[in-house]
């Protein structure tokens, strides 16, 4: 299945905790934090990502049982791209969604804006590089 088609299929088949988190993330748009869901990136599908802040949110539930090494390797590969992964347990999304959103919002606010960094002009004559 092509990457875009697979991402679309994954969006339609989100788990209940993922669907709940997606709804709960929407109000963060008012603060300028725009999320994409099931976003493809270098062979991975990110549950939720705010590209402007470089923050990924992954919901870990029963489907992640026994995948600790895979998740660790994936997070390390993504970190090399300058992105930070926040992992939240599905049960916390279900039982403490307000706390989860507050935590995500704090992480977003603390993260530098990536688009601003990328648009900074180069230093004169390559100094400092």
Backbone as CSV, one residue per row, in Angstrom:
resi,resn,N_x,N_y,N_z,CA_x,CA_y,CA_z,C_x,C_y,C_z
1,UNK,0.852,-1.170,0.000,0.000,0.000,0.000,0.900,1.236,0.000
2,UNK,0.561,2.208,-0.814,1.339,3.443,-0.881,1.290,4.171,0.463
3,UNK,2.321,4.942,0.738,2.454,5.608,2.032,1.257,6.489,2.360
4,UNK,0.842,7.340,1.425,-0.279,8.251,1.685,-1.562,7.461,1.900
5,UNK,-1.786,6.444,1.095,-2.992,5.623,1.251,-2.988,4.913,2.602
6,UNK,-1.828,4.432,3.013,-1.737,3.763,4.316,-2.014,4.752,5.442
7,UNK,-1.465,5.958,5.350,-1.713,6.978,6.380,-3.200,7.300,6.460
8,UNK,-3.853,7.431,5.324,-5.300,7.701,5.313,-6.070,6.561,5.964
9,UNK,-5.690,5.334,5.643,-6.365,4.176,6.243,-6.154,4.160,7.754
10,UNK,-4.957,4.505,8.200,-4.670,4.528,9.638,-5.475,5.621,10.340
11,UNK,-5.700,6.745,9.655,-6.512,7.817,10.249,-7.949,7.353,10.459
12,UNK,-8.442,6.566,9.513,-9.824,6.066,9.631,-9.947,4.972,10.686
13,UNK,-8.841,4.330,11.033,-8.875,3.189,11.955,-8.165,3.487,13.274
14,UNK,-8.196,4.743,13.710,-7.525,5.081,14.969,-8.158,4.317,16.127
15,UNK,-7.333,3.989,17.105,-7.838,3.348,18.323,-8.675,4.364,19.100
16,UNK,-9.554,3.899,19.999,-10.334,4.855,20.805,-9.466,5.868,21.561
17,UNK,-8.344,5.463,22.193,-7.511,6.480,22.848,-6.925,7.492,21.856
18,UNK,-6.514,7.026,20.679,-5.996,7.955,19.674,-7.077,8.932,19.232
19,UNK,-8.282,8.424,19.009,-9.388,9.297,18.593,-9.709,10.322,19.679
20,UNK,-9.701,9.900,20.932,-9.960,10.825,22.049,-8.879,11.893,22.130
21,UNK,-7.635,11.480,21.970,-6.540,12.440,22.040,-6.612,13.423,20.874
22,UNK,-6.962,12.953,19.697,-7.086,13.832,18.534,-8.112,14.936,18.806
23,UNK,-9.245,14.565,19.360,-10.277,15.557,19.694,-9.748,16.529,20.753
24,UNK,-9.051,16.015,21.747,-8.540,16.848,22.841,-7.406,17.774,22.386
25,UNK,-6.673,17.394,21.349,-5.589,18.233,20.837,-6.103,19.413,20.017
26,UNK,-7.281,19.286,19.462,-7.806,20.319,18.556,-7.829,21.718,19.171
27,UNK,-8.245,21.896,20.433,-8.260,23.252,20.992,-6.876,23.913,21.076
28,UNK,-5.809,23.140,21.008,-4.469,23.728,21.039,-4.182,24.548,19.781
29,UNK,-5.015,24.374,18.753,-4.873,25.189,17.537,-4.997,26.667,17.864
30,UNK,-5.853,26.994,18.842,-6.055,28.395,19.224,-4.755,29.027,19.726
31,UNK,-3.838,28.197,20.226,-2.528,28.683,20.685,-1.478,28.592,19.577
32,UNK,-1.908,28.177,18.391,-0.990,28.078,17.259,-0.303,26.739,17.103
33,UNK,-0.726,25.733,17.863,-0.115,24.407,17.782,-0.961,23.525,16.867
34,UNK,-0.483,23.314,15.665,-1.213,22.532,14.674,-0.647,21.118,14.618
35,UNK,-1.524,20.153,14.770,-1.114,18.753,14.753,-1.573,18.071,13.478
36,UNK,-0.779,17.130,13.049,-1.157,16.193,11.990,-1.259,14.828,12.652
37,UNK,-2.118,13.983,12.128,-2.249,12.639,12.696,-1.838,11.595,11.673
38,UNK,-1.267,10.520,12.178,-0.772,9.418,11.343,0.067,9.966,10.190
39,UNK,1.013,10.798,10.551,1.866,11.477,9.573,3.046,10.578,9.192
40,UNK,3.210,10.286,7.894,4.341,9.448,7.482,5.650,10.226,7.522
41,UNK,6.680,9.574,8.045,8.007,10.185,8.103,9.054,9.085,8.044
42,UNK,9.767,9.027,6.944,10.879,8.086,6.764,10.543,6.651,7.161
43,UNK,9.426,6.176,6.681,9.037,4.794,6.933,8.268,4.568,8.217
44,UNK,8.096,5.600,9.014,7.322,5.511,10.252,6.023,6.284,10.073
45,UNK,5.034,5.931,10.872,3.785,6.678,10.916,3.646,7.229,12.326
46,UNK,3.682,8.544,12.433,3.645,9.222,13.724,2.196,9.415,14.136
47,UNK,1.833,8.998,15.355,0.445,9.150,15.793,0.000,10.595,15.629
48,UNK,0.738,11.520,16.241,0.432,12.951,16.153,1.746,13.708,16.123
49,UNK,1.812,14.755,15.303,3.031,15.559,15.242,2.676,17.024,15.055
50,UNK,3.358,17.861,15.808,3.320,19.308,15.622,4.657,19.648,14.972
51,UNK,4.658,19.780,13.659,5.910,19.975,12.928,6.586,21.289,13.289
52,UNK,5.798,22.326,13.548,6.363,23.633,13.874,7.218,23.586,15.139
53,UNK,6.844,22.734,16.086,7.601,22.627,17.339,8.441,21.361,17.413
54,UNK,8.310,20.480,16.425,9.109,19.256,16.429,8.731,18.291,17.533
55,UNK,7.449,18.287,17.897,6.961,17.424,18.975,6.057,16.343,18.384
56,UNK,6.372,15.105,18.728,5.570,13.949,18.330,4.911,13.400,19.582
57,UNK,3.644,13.010,19.465,2.938,12.375,20.575,2.537,10.981,20.119
58,UNK,2.978,9.983,20.855,2.661,8.588,20.567,1.815,8.022,21.691
59,UNK,0.733,7.359,21.321,-0.139,6.703,22.294,0.268,5.240,22.360
60,UNK,0.706,4.806,23.535,1.122,3.420,23.736,0.024,2.665,24.471
61,UNK,-0.421,1.598,23.847,-1.444,0.757,24.461,-1.062,-0.695,24.323
62,UNK,-2.052,-1.548,24.287,-1.789,-2.986,24.221,-1.046,-3.379,22.948
63,UNK,-1.211,-2.620,21.871,-0.512,-2.954,20.623,0.995,-2.722,20.732
64,UNK,1.434,-2.019,21.772,2.863,-1.753,21.961,3.535,-2.757,22.897
65,UNK,2.767,-3.688,23.436,3.339,-4.683,24.348,4.440,-5.463,23.627
66,UNK,5.595,-5.546,24.260,6.707,-6.292,23.682,7.447,-5.558,22.583
67,UNK,7.117,-4.291,22.360,7.766,-3.525,21.290,8.729,-2.476,21.838
68,UNK,9.164,-2.622,23.065,10.022,-1.622,23.687,11.280,-1.313,22.898
69,UNK,11.969,-2.352,22.418,13.199,-2.136,21.650,12.901,-1.420,20.338
70,UNK,11.824,-1.844,19.665,11.447,-1.204,18.397,11.106,0.259,18.634
71,UNK,10.301,0.540,19.664,9.940,1.924,19.985,11.181,2.747,20.314
72,UNK,12.108,2.169,21.080,13.340,2.876,21.448,14.156,3.216,20.204
73,UNK,14.322,2.251,19.307,15.087,2.484,18.079,14.408,3.541,17.210
74,UNK,13.090,3.471,17.125,12.316,4.441,16.343,12.480,5.840,16.927
75,UNK,12.333,5.958,18.246,12.479,7.261,18.901,13.882,7.830,18.685
76,UNK,14.897,6.969,18.724,16.276,7.423,18.507,16.462,7.920,17.074
77,UNK,15.899,7.202,16.113,16.000,7.622,14.707,15.305,8.963,14.501
78,UNK,14.167,9.133,15.120,13.419,10.381,14.994,14.151,11.517,15.709
79,UNK,14.762,11.229,16.845,15.516,12.252,17.582,16.684,12.775,16.746
80,UNK,17.271,11.902,15.932,18.373,12.348,15.065,17.898,13.371,14.036
81,UNK,16.603,13.423,13.793,16.031,14.420,12.882,15.688,15.712,13.622
82,UNK,15.958,15.742,14.920,15.672,16.931,15.714,14.264,16.982,16.269
83,UNK,13.582,15.843,16.294,12.215,15.776,16.806,12.196,15.101,18.171
84,UNK,11.266,15.503,19.005,11.135,14.936,20.350,9.848,14.125,20.423
85,UNK,9.950,12.907,20.922,8.788,12.037,21.070,8.300,12.049,22.509
86,UNK,7.011,12.323,22.663,6.340,12.213,23.957,5.492,10.953,23.904
87,UNK,5.682,10.059,24.845,4.894,8.824,24.886,3.895,8.903,26.022
88,UNK,2.662,8.578,25.708,1.592,8.604,26.697,0.876,7.258,26.653
89,UNK,0.532,6.747,27.808,-0.169,5.471,27.892,-1.647,5.665,27.546
90,UNK,-2.205,4.704,26.843,-3.614,4.770,26.449,-4.524,4.926,27.664
91,UNK,-4.182,4.264,28.756,-5.012,4.352,29.961,-5.010,5.778,30.522
92,UNK,-3.891,6.497,30.368,-3.840,7.889,30.819,-4.689,8.788,29.929
93,UNK,-4.717,8.497,28.640,-5.600,9.247,27.741,-7.046,9.027,28.173
94,UNK,-7.371,7.801,28.505,-8.742,7.480,28.910,-9.105,8.106,30.253
95,UNK,-8.203,7.998,31.226,-8.548,8.373,32.603,-8.113,9.774,33.020
96,UNK,-7.119,10.339,32.318,-6.566,11.632,32.757,-6.266,12.536,31.563
97,UNK,-7.208,12.646,30.647,-6.970,13.386,29.403,-6.567,14.838,29.667
98,UNK,-7.153,15.467,30.679,-6.800,16.854,30.996,-5.342,17.002,31.380
99,UNK,-4.857,16.081,32.210,-3.444,16.100,32.612,-2.528,15.852,31.413
100,UNK,-2.945,14.947,30.544,-2.154,14.632,29.351,-2.039,15.867,28.460
101,UNK,-3.153,16.540,28.220,-3.142,17.739,27.376,-2.312,18.849,28.019
102,UNK,-2.429,19.013,29.332,-1.620,20.030,30.022,-0.127,19.752,29.837
103,UNK,0.274,18.490,29.971,1.673,18.097,29.798,2.141,18.378,28.368
104,UNK,1.326,17.987,27.393,1.683,18.224,25.993,1.806,19.724,25.734
105,UNK,0.867,20.509,26.252,0.903,21.965,26.053,2.176,22.570,26.644
106,UNK,2.578,22.110,27.822,3.819,22.618,28.434,5.035,22.282,27.563
107,UNK,5.062,21.070,27.036,6.175,20.667,26.166,6.199,21.506,24.884
108,UNK,5.028,21.768,24.321,4.946,22.587,23.114,5.433,24.008,23.379
109,UNK,4.994,24.571,24.489,5.379,25.943,24.826,6.877,26.062,25.091
110,UNK,7.483,25.014,25.621,8.917,25.032,25.922,9.780,24.783,24.684
111,UNK,9.202,24.173,23.659,9.970,23.824,22.458,10.156,25.053,21.572
112,UNK,11.340,25.202,20.990,11.550,26.327,20.069,10.747,26.123,18.789
113,UNK,10.395,27.229,18.165,9.693,27.159,16.886,10.697,26.770,15.814
114,UNK,10.464,25.651,15.183,11.405,25.131,14.191,11.416,25.962,12.918
115,UNK,10.273,26.451,12.481,10.231,27.223,11.240,11.045,28.501,11.379
116,UNK,11.002,29.113,12.549,11.788,30.321,12.791,13.274,29.997,12.704
117,UNK,13.669,28.888,13.300,15.082,28.496,13.267,15.542,28.261,11.831
118,UNK,14.708,27.610,11.033,15.096,27.266,9.674,15.186,28.493,8.780
119,UNK,14.485,29.560,9.124,14.461,30.749,8.283,15.497,31.786,8.690
120,UNK,16.266,31.518,9.704,17.284,32.475,10.110,18.332,32.581,9.009
121,UNK,18.763,33.809,8.708,19.776,33.957,7.656,21.100,33.344,8.102
122,UNK,21.893,32.897,7.157,23.200,32.343,7.521,24.075,33.438,8.115
123,UNK,25.036,33.032,8.910,25.945,34.013,9.496,26.799,34.631,8.382
124,UNK,27.222,35.877,8.562,28.035,36.533,7.528,29.306,35.742,7.233
125,UNK,29.561,35.539,5.982,30.784,34.867,5.511,31.006,33.518,6.176
126,UNK,29.917,32.887,6.604,30.025,31.554,7.186,30.626,31.531,8.564
127,UNK,30.705,32.692,9.229,31.283,32.740,10.569,30.429,31.953,11.547
128,UNK,31.066,31.324,12.484,30.351,30.604,13.527,29.840,29.248,13.102
129,UNK,30.194,28.829,11.926,29.723,27.519,11.465,30.840,26.519,11.483
